[in-house]
Amino acid sequence: MNSSIIFGLAAALCWGTSDFVAKITAERIGALRTSLFLQYVGSLLLLVMTVQDISRLWQFPSATYFALGLGAINAVASYSLFKGFEVGQLSVISPIASSYPALSTILAVLLLNEHVSSIRFAAIVAILTGIVLVSIQHTHQKFEKRQLAAGVGYAMIAFFAMGFMFFALKLIVGNLGAFLPVLLTRLMSATVLTGALILNSRVGSRGNLSSCLPILLVIGIVDTFGNITYNLGILGGTVSVVSTISGLFSAVSVMLALVVLKERLTAHQVLGLLTILVGVSIIGYAT
């Protein structure tokens, strides 16, 4: 197993764990404050870790500005994901968002000329099919009319934002390294989300923030290490492999949700989840 796959698996483990814990804080204090304090914690941690790389900021100004732009996209992705957790079911939202490798791979093929075999293409189709299956649930109405599961809209926003962001990081990690892009995106995300919190003052009064601070600290640290290991993976590997392996984070989140939160899936949602996981696995390992 090469290092890029190991780093991808490490990112999946970190993100899956942090997302599961974030489900708890998002329900207590809201998605906006959960996402905001995650960015703060990550920024403080990375300020210490990136001291030796600071000179790269003015050596590669274009990459620096691009990373800041990705930070705005990351703010959208982070808030949307946690909002999905807040209003929806973790075992539905997480697999949809974690299917972002389908988009990252398509962009890598079109813009970076990465090769994708026919079996990987089939895996992308399987992932998208799985998204549809997981997203639809039965209601208890008289005619059992199908509807989109709560939070799926937010999950789809996270899917597109993450798919572009984790593709675009490949364009700057060569110049800025694995750590600086994470710092820059966190700082910009924190700025954007702080502005959103100020504009929406009602969110600031929700829940007891102090009781969640230890949990937010854990989320921020674990999630940050997930981003770092992802960047280390794409430094030496391809986006199509590393992003798809990291996309397995939904397996971690869903298993924790099923065991700890006692969430339940319908038969077609189970089929959709399995389709997503199989697709993500194939697309990362197939040649």
N, C-alpha and C positions, 0 to 999 in steps of 0.2 A: 504494500500500500504506500503510494507516494505521499510526500509531505503536504501537497495541496489538498488531498482528500482528508488527511488527518486534521488540517486546519479547518476544513469545511465542517467536519464532524464536531470539532470543538466549538465552532460558532453555533452549530445547531443545538448542542447541549446547553450552551450559555443562554441563547435566545429562548429556547423552549422553557427553561427554568424561570427566567425573568418574566416571561409573558404569563406564566401560570400565577406567579406571585402578583404581577401587575393587575390581574383580574380582581384580586381582593381589594387592592388600594383604589382601583378605578371605581368600584362600587361604593367605597366608603367616602372618598373625597373628590371623585370625579375624574374624568379622563384628562382634562386640561392640566390640573395641578399634578397629577401623576406623571404625565409626560414632561412637564416643565421641570420638576425636581429631579427627574432622571437625567435631564440634560445638565442641570447644575452639578450634580454629583460627578457625572462623567467628565465635565469640563475641569473641575478641580483636580480630579485624579490625573488627567492627561497633562495639565499644566506642569506637573512634577515630572512626568515621564517623557516630555518632549523638549526639555531644556536644550539638549545637545543637538536638536534638529532645527532650532528656531531660525538659523541663518538661511535655511532653504526657502523661507517665506519671501525674502526679497531676491533670492536667486531665481525663483520661478514664480513671478507675480501673476502670470496668467493662470497657472495651476491653483494659486492661492485664491484668486477671485472666483474661479470655477468651483472650488471646494466650498466657499461661502455660499454660492448659489445653490449647491447641493444641500446645504444646511437648511435653506428655506423649504426645499422639497422634503427633507427629513422631518421637519416640523409637522408638515401635513401628514406624512406617513405615520409618524409616531402618534399624533393626536387621533387620527382616524382609526388606527389599530386599537388603541385603548378605549376609544368611544365605542367601538364594536364590542369590546369586552364588557364595557359598562352596561350596555343595553341588550346584548345578545348572549349566546351560549358559546363558551370558550371552544368547545369541541366542534363548533361550526365555523366560527370566525377564524381561528388559527390556521386550519388547513387551507382556507381560501387565500388568506394573506401570504402564507408560506409557498404558494404556487407561483410567486413572482419569478422563479427561475425560467418559466416558460417565456416571459417577456424579455428577461435579461439575455437569454440564449438567442432569441430571434434578433435582438439588437446587436449582439456580438457577431452573429453570422453576417448580418447586412452591413455593419459599419466597421467591424474589426477583421472581417474575412476569416472568422473561426469556422472550422469544418464541423458540420453536423450530419451524421449518417442518417440513413432512412429510418433506422430503429429509434434514434433519438427524436426524429421528427414525429414518429408514431407516439413516442412517450409524451411529447408536448400536447398532442391531440388528446391523449388519455387524461392528462392533467386538467385540461380545460373541460373535458366531459365530467370529470370528478367534481369540479367546481359547481357545475350545474346541479348535479345530484345532491351534493352536500347543502347547497343553498336553499333547496325547496323542502318545505315541511308541510304536513297536514295540519289543518285547523280542526277544531271540535265543532265547527258549525254544521248545520243540518245536512248540507250537501258536500261536506268535506272539501270545500274549495281550496285549492293549493295557493299558497302565497310565499313570498320570499321571507326567509327567516329573519328575525329581528337582528339588526346590525350588519346584515350582508352588504348594504350599500356602503357603509364605512369600510368594511373589509375589502371591497373592490377598489375603493380609493387607495387604500394602503397597498393593495396588489400592484396597481399601476405606478404609484410613487416609488415603492421599493424596487420594482422591476427596473425602472429607469435609473434610480440612484445606484443600485449595486452593479449595474452595467457601467455607468459613467465613472465610478471610482477607479476602474482600470485605466482610465485616461490620465490619472494624476498620481497614482501611487508610485509610479516609476520615478517621478521627480520629488515628491514630498515624503515618500516612505509610507510605512504602515500606520504610524501614530498621528502625524500632523493632520491628515485628512479627517480623522475622527475628532480631533480637537476642534478644528475649524467648523465642521458641520454641527458639533454640539454647541459651540458658542453662538453660531447664527440661529440655530433652532431655539436656544434659550432666549435670544433676543426677540424672535418672532412670537414665541409663546408667552413671554412676559407682556408684550404688547397686547396680545389677545386677552390675557387675564385682566389687564388694566381696563380694557374696553368692556369687558364682561364682569363687572364687579360682583355680581350676584354669585358667580362661581366661587369667588374667594371666601365666601362665608359658609360654604358647604362642608360638613363633616369636621372631625377633629384631626387637624393636620399633625399635631404633636404626637399623637398615638401611632401615626403611620410612618414617622421619620426613620425608625430603625429598618422598617421594611423597604422604604424608598432608598435607603442607603445601600441595601443589598441589591435591589433591582438595578440601581445605577452602576454599581461596580460590575456585576455579572454581565449586564447588557453591554457595557463598554468593552469588556474583554471579548465579547462575542464579535463586536465590530473590528477589534484589533486583529483577532485570529482570521477573520474573513479577509482583511486586507493583506495579511501575511500570505494567505493562500493564493490570492490573485497576483501577488508580486511574482511568484514563480510558476503559476498555473494559469489555466484559461478560465474566463468568466463562466462559460457554459458548464464546466465541471464543478468549480468551487461553489457557484451560486446554487446549483441544484442539490449538492450535498448539504449545504447549509440550510436549504429549504426543508430538510427533514426535521427542523425544530418543531413542526406541528405534531409530530409523533410524540415528542416529549411532553408537550403541552396537553395533548388530548389524553394521553395515558394518565397524567397527573390529575386531570379533570375528572376522568372516569373513576379513578380510585379514591381521590380525596373529596371532590365536590359531588360525587354520585350523579354526574350528568348522564343522560341516556340519549341514544341515537335511534332513529327509525332504521328499518332495514335498508332503504335506499340510501340513507345518509352513511351507513356503514359501508355500503358498496362504493359510494363516492369517495369516502375517506381512503379505502383500500386502493382504489384506482389512482388517487393522487399520490399516495405513498409509493406504489409500484412505479408509476410514471416518473416521479422524482428520482427514485433509485436507478431506474434504467437510464435515464437521460444523463446521469452523472457517471455511470460506469461503462456504458456502451461505447464502442469506438466508431 
